[in-house]
Amino acid sequence: MKNEKTITALNHLIELHNDRIEGYESATNETREVELKPLFLRFARTSIDCRAELVLEVTRLGGAPAGGTQIAAKFNRIWVNLKTALSNNNQTIILGSLEQGEDVALKSYTDILKDGMEYLNPAQQRLLEEQYLMLKLDHDAVKELRDKLLIEHD
């Protein structure tokens, strides 16, 4: 059924956003780097907004929105690395871990957009493309900040 594949794909992204929200809220609470807190909160807000749009679409399609997280091995390793970096208070390592997490999020969107042409309607494709761009902005902000720190420490 066409809606079933769409709902499954959108629920995958909802779980991804649940992971990001949980991870960034945890990072906000654990970091001693005051300048990183607003960045973490901004990234959590991006996922809160994206998740809300995805939940509406899954509901509109007659599905039940995912409520949990993926806690996929790759994502879990990234958050463990981030937690370790936060405890060591090393901004470069923190930002490197964040960039890895953002890479995972972008790849999830890319894969669904590439494979979803058969089951996503044009409005859903636009929604995911817009969300991808928001996540790309988050990714690029992390990369820019990390690169700036690397240059400053050379």
FIBAZA-932250 format. One record per residue (C-alpha): residue in one letter; x, y, z. Coordinates in steps of 0.02 Angstrom, whole numbers, plus 32768, in hexadecimal, padded with zeros to 4 digits. Layout:
<batis>
<bati><rest>A</rest><px>X</px><py>Y</py><pz>Z</pz></bati>
...
</batis>
This chain:
<batis>
<bati><rest>M</rest><px>8000</px><py>8000</py><pz>8000</pz></bati>
<bati><rest>K</rest><px>8043</px><py>80AA</py><pz>7FCE</pz></bati>
<bati><rest>N</rest><px>8018</px><py>8101</py><pz>8073</pz></bati>
<bati><rest>E</rest><px>806C</px><py>8077</py><pz>80D8</pz></bati>
<bati><rest>K</rest><px>8116</px><py>8098</py><pz>8089</pz></bati>
<bati><rest>T</rest><px>8100</px><py>8153</py><pz>809E</pz></bati>
<bati><rest>I</rest><px>80CE</px><py>8141</py><pz>8155</pz></bati>
<bati><rest>T</rest><px>8163</px><py>80CF</py><pz>8176</pz></bati>
<bati><rest>A</rest><px>81DC</px><py>814A</py><pz>8126</pz></bati>
<bati><rest>L</rest><px>8193</px><py>81E0</py><pz>8181</pz></bati>
<bati><rest>N</rest><px>8194</px><py>8182</py><pz>8227</pz></bati>
<bati><rest>H</rest><px>824C</px><py>815B</py><pz>820B</pz></bati>
<bati><rest>L</rest><px>826B</px><py>8216</py><pz>81FF</pz></bati>
<bati><rest>I</rest><px>81FF</px><py>8238</py><pz>8298</pz></bati>
<bati><rest>E</rest><px>826D</px><py>81BE</py><pz>82FA</pz></bati>
<bati><rest>L</rest><px>8308</px><py>8214</py><pz>82B6</pz></bati>
<bati><rest>H</rest><px>82C6</px><py>82BB</py><pz>82F5</pz></bati>
<bati><rest>N</rest><px>829B</px><py>826D</py><pz>839D</pz></bati>
<bati><rest>D</rest><px>8352</px><py>8235</py><pz>83A6</pz></bati>
<bati><rest>R</rest><px>8390</px><py>82E3</py><pz>837A</pz></bati>
<bati><rest>I</rest><px>831E</px><py>8337</py><pz>83F9</pz></bati>
<bati><rest>E</rest><px>8351</px><py>82C0</py><pz>8483</pz></bati>
<bati><rest>G</rest><px>8409</px><py>82CF</py><pz>8456</pz></bati>
<bati><rest>Y</rest><px>840D</px><py>838C</py><pz>8449</pz></bati>
<bati><rest>E</rest><px>83A7</px><py>83A5</py><pz>84E7</pz></bati>
<bati><rest>S</rest><px>8420</px><py>8333</py><pz>8542</pz></bati>
<bati><rest>A</rest><px>84B6</px><py>838E</py><pz>84F7</pz></bati>
<bati><rest>T</rest><px>846B</px><py>8436</py><pz>852D</pz></bati>
<bati><rest>N</rest><px>845D</px><py>83F8</py><pz>85E0</pz></bati>
<bati><rest>E</rest><px>850A</px><py>83A9</py><pz>85E4</pz></bati>
<bati><rest>T</rest><px>8579</px><py>8428</py><pz>858E</pz></bati>
<bati><rest>R</rest><px>85DE</px><py>84A6</py><pz>85EE</pz></bati>
<bati><rest>E</rest><px>85FB</px><py>8505</py><pz>854B</pz></bati>
<bati><rest>V</rest><px>8582</px><py>8596</py><pz>855D</pz></bati>
<bati><rest>E</rest><px>8594</px><py>85C7</py><pz>84A5</pz></bati>
<bati><rest>L</rest><px>855C</px><py>8519</py><pz>846C</pz></bati>
<bati><rest>K</rest><px>84B8</px><py>8518</py><pz>84CE</pz></bati>
<bati><rest>P</rest><px>845A</px><py>858B</py><pz>8455</pz></bati>
<bati><rest>L</rest><px>8498</px><py>8521</py><pz>83C3</pz></bati>
<bati><rest>F</rest><px>845A</px><py>8481</py><pz>8414</pz></bati>
<bati><rest>L</rest><px>83B2</px><py>84D2</py><pz>843B</pz></bati>
<bati><rest>R</rest><px>83A3</px><py>8510</py><pz>8388</pz></bati>
<bati><rest>F</rest><px>83C3</px><py>8461</py><pz>8345</pz></bati>
<bati><rest>A</rest><px>8343</px><py>8415</py><pz>83BC</pz></bati>
<bati><rest>R</rest><px>82C6</px><py>8499</py><pz>8382</pz></bati>
<bati><rest>T</rest><px>82E7</px><py>846B</py><pz>82CB</pz></bati>
<bati><rest>S</rest><px>82B9</px><py>83B7</py><pz>82F4</pz></bati>
<bati><rest>I</rest><px>8223</px><py>83E7</py><pz>835D</pz></bati>
<bati><rest>D</rest><px>81DE</px><py>8449</py><pz>82CA</pz></bati>
<bati><rest>C</rest><px>8206</px><py>83C2</py><pz>8249</pz></bati>
<bati><rest>R</rest><px>81BD</px><py>833B</py><pz>82B7</pz></bati>
<bati><rest>A</rest><px>811A</px><py>839C</py><pz>82CC</pz></bati>
<bati><rest>E</rest><px>8106</px><py>83AA</py><pz>820E</pz></bati>
<bati><rest>L</rest><px>812C</px><py>82F1</py><pz>81F6</pz></bati>
<bati><rest>V</rest><px>80B1</px><py>82BF</py><pz>8280</pz></bati>
<bati><rest>L</rest><px>8028</px><py>8323</py><pz>822A</pz></bati>
<bati><rest>E</rest><px>804C</px><py>82CE</py><pz>8184</pz></bati>
<bati><rest>V</rest><px>804E</px><py>821E</py><pz>81CF</pz></bati>
<bati><rest>T</rest><px>7FAA</px><py>8243</py><pz>8228</pz></bati>
<bati><rest>R</rest><px>7F5F</px><py>828A</py><pz>8187</pz></bati>
<bati><rest>L</rest><px>7F8D</px><py>81E7</py><pz>8131</pz></bati>
<bati><rest>G</rest><px>7F32</px><py>8183</py><pz>81B8</pz></bati>
<bati><rest>G</rest><px>7FCF</px><py>8143</py><pz>820D</pz></bati>
<bati><rest>A</rest><px>800B</px><py>8145</py><pz>82BF</pz></bati>
<bati><rest>P</rest><px>80A1</px><py>81B8</py><pz>82D6</pz></bati>
<bati><rest>A</rest><px>813D</px><py>8166</py><pz>831F</pz></bati>
<bati><rest>G</rest><px>8159</px><py>8194</py><pz>83D4</pz></bati>
<bati><rest>G</rest><px>8204</px><py>814A</py><pz>83F6</pz></bati>
<bati><rest>T</rest><px>82B5</px><py>8160</py><pz>83BB</pz></bati>
<bati><rest>Q</rest><px>831E</px><py>80FC</py><pz>8342</pz></bati>
<bati><rest>I</rest><px>83B2</px><py>80E3</py><pz>83B5</pz></bati>
<bati><rest>A</rest><px>8405</px><py>8095</py><pz>831E</pz></bati>
<bati><rest>A</rest><px>84B5</px><py>805D</py><pz>8342</pz></bati>
<bati><rest>K</rest><px>8502</px><py>80E8</py><pz>82DA</pz></bati>
<bati><rest>F</rest><px>849B</px><py>8172</py><pz>832B</pz></bati>
<bati><rest>N</rest><px>84B6</px><py>812A</py><pz>83D8</pz></bati>
<bati><rest>R</rest><px>8574</px><py>812A</py><pz>83BF</pz></bati>
<bati><rest>I</rest><px>856D</px><py>81E0</py><pz>838A</pz></bati>
<bati><rest>W</rest><px>850E</px><py>8213</py><pz>8427</pz></bati>
<bati><rest>V</rest><px>8585</px><py>81AD</py><pz>8495</pz></bati>
<bati><rest>N</rest><px>8619</px><py>8204</py><pz>8441</pz></bati>
<bati><rest>L</rest><px>85C3</px><py>82AB</py><pz>845C</pz></bati>
<bati><rest>K</rest><px>85A4</px><py>8286</py><pz>8513</pz></bati>
<bati><rest>T</rest><px>865C</px><py>8258</py><pz>852A</pz></bati>
<bati><rest>A</rest><px>8693</px><py>82F6</py><pz>84D1</pz></bati>
<bati><rest>L</rest><px>8621</px><py>835F</py><pz>853E</pz></bati>
<bati><rest>S</rest><px>866C</px><py>8315</py><pz>85DB</pz></bati>
<bati><rest>N</rest><px>871A</px><py>833F</py><pz>8599</pz></bati>
<bati><rest>N</rest><px>86DF</px><py>83EC</py><pz>8567</pz></bati>
<bati><rest>N</rest><px>8734</px><py>83E1</py><pz>84BC</pz></bati>
<bati><rest>Q</rest><px>86D3</px><py>844D</py><pz>8441</pz></bati>
<bati><rest>T</rest><px>872A</px><py>8407</py><pz>83A7</pz></bati>
<bati><rest>I</rest><px>86FD</px><py>8354</py><pz>83D5</pz></bati>
<bati><rest>I</rest><px>864C</px><py>838A</py><pz>8406</pz></bati>
<bati><rest>L</rest><px>8633</px><py>83DD</py><pz>835E</pz></bati>
<bati><rest>G</rest><px>867E</px><py>8349</py><pz>8301</pz></bati>
<bati><rest>S</rest><px>8602</px><py>82D5</py><pz>8357</pz></bati>
<bati><rest>L</rest><px>8573</px><py>834C</py><pz>832E</pz></bati>
<bati><rest>E</rest><px>85A7</px><py>8351</py><pz>8277</pz></bati>
<bati><rest>Q</rest><px>85A2</px><py>8292</py><pz>8271</pz></bati>
<bati><rest>G</rest><px>84F2</px><py>8295</py><pz>82B6</pz></bati>
<bati><rest>E</rest><px>84BD</px><py>8318</py><pz>8238</pz></bati>
<bati><rest>D</rest><px>8509</px><py>82AE</py><pz>81AC</pz></bati>
<bati><rest>V</rest><px>849A</px><py>821C</py><pz>81E3</pz></bati>
<bati><rest>A</rest><px>8400</px><py>828B</py><pz>81E2</pz></bati>
<bati><rest>L</rest><px>8426</px><py>82D0</py><pz>8135</pz></bati>
<bati><rest>K</rest><px>8445</px><py>8222</py><pz>80F0</pz></bati>
<bati><rest>S</rest><px>839E</px><py>81E5</py><pz>8133</pz></bati>
<bati><rest>Y</rest><px>8345</px><py>8272</py><pz>80D7</pz></bati>
<bati><rest>T</rest><px>83AB</px><py>8257</py><pz>8039</pz></bati>
<bati><rest>D</rest><px>8385</px><py>819C</py><pz>8038</pz></bati>
<bati><rest>I</rest><px>82CA</px><py>81B6</py><pz>8052</pz></bati>
<bati><rest>L</rest><px>82C0</px><py>823E</py><pz>7FCE</pz></bati>
<bati><rest>K</rest><px>8320</px><py>81D3</py><pz>7F52</pz></bati>
<bati><rest>D</rest><px>82BD</px><py>8134</py><pz>7F72</pz></bati>
<bati><rest>G</rest><px>8218</px><py>8189</py><pz>7F97</pz></bati>
<bati><rest>M</rest><px>81EF</px><py>81C8</py><pz>7EEA</pz></bati>
<bati><rest>E</rest><px>8178</px><py>8135</py><pz>7ED7</pz></bati>
<bati><rest>Y</rest><px>8117</px><py>8151</py><pz>7F78</pz></bati>
<bati><rest>L</rest><px>812C</px><py>8209</py><pz>7FA7</pz></bati>
<bati><rest>N</rest><px>80B7</px><py>8284</py><pz>7F56</pz></bati>
<bati><rest>P</rest><px>80FC</px><py>832D</py><pz>7F1A</pz></bati>
<bati><rest>A</rest><px>80C4</px><py>8388</py><pz>7FB9</pz></bati>
<bati><rest>Q</rest><px>811B</px><py>8306</py><pz>8027</pz></bati>
<bati><rest>Q</rest><px>81B7</px><py>8311</py><pz>7FBD</pz></bati>
<bati><rest>R</rest><px>81B9</px><py>83CF</py><pz>7FD1</pz></bati>
<bati><rest>L</rest><px>81A0</px><py>83BF</py><pz>808C</pz></bati>
<bati><rest>L</rest><px>8233</px><py>8348</py><pz>809C</pz></bati>
<bati><rest>E</rest><px>829F</px><py>83B3</py><pz>8029</pz></bati>
<bati><rest>E</rest><px>827A</px><py>844C</py><pz>8095</pz></bati>
<bati><rest>Q</rest><px>82A2</px><py>83EC</py><pz>8133</pz></bati>
<bati><rest>Y</rest><px>8342</px><py>83AB</py><pz>80E4</pz></bati>
<bati><rest>L</rest><px>8377</px><py>845F</py><pz>80C3</pz></bati>
<bati><rest>M</rest><px>8358</px><py>848E</py><pz>8179</pz></bati>
<bati><rest>L</rest><px>83C1</px><py>83FA</py><pz>81B3</pz></bati>
<bati><rest>K</rest><px>8448</px><py>842A</py><pz>8135</pz></bati>
<bati><rest>L</rest><px>844F</px><py>84D7</py><pz>8183</pz></bati>
<bati><rest>D</rest><px>8468</px><py>8486</py><pz>822E</pz></bati>
<bati><rest>H</rest><px>84EF</px><py>8415</py><pz>81E7</pz></bati>
<bati><rest>D</rest><px>8548</px><py>84A6</py><pz>8193</pz></bati>
<bati><rest>A</rest><px>8542</px><py>850E</py><pz>8233</pz></bati>
<bati><rest>V</rest><px>8598</px><py>8481</py><pz>8292</pz></bati>
<bati><rest>K</rest><px>861A</px><py>8469</py><pz>820A</pz></bati>
<bati><rest>E</rest><px>863F</px><py>8523</py><pz>8200</pz></bati>
<bati><rest>L</rest><px>8654</px><py>8533</py><pz>82BB</pz></bati>
<bati><rest>R</rest><px>86C2</px><py>8497</py><pz>82C4</pz></bati>
<bati><rest>D</rest><px>872F</px><py>84D4</py><pz>8234</pz></bati>
<bati><rest>K</rest><px>8740</px><py>857E</py><pz>8287</pz></bati>
<bati><rest>L</rest><px>877A</px><py>852C</py><pz>8329</pz></bati>
<bati><rest>L</rest><px>87F7</px><py>84C0</py><pz>82CB</pz></bati>
<bati><rest>I</rest><px>8841</px><py>855A</py><pz>8278</pz></bati>
<bati><rest>E</rest><px>884A</px><py>85B7</py><pz>831E</pz></bati>
<bati><rest>H</rest><px>88A8</px><py>8525</py><pz>836E</pz></bati>
<bati><rest>D</rest><px>8929</px><py>8515</py><pz>82E3</pz></bati>
</batis>
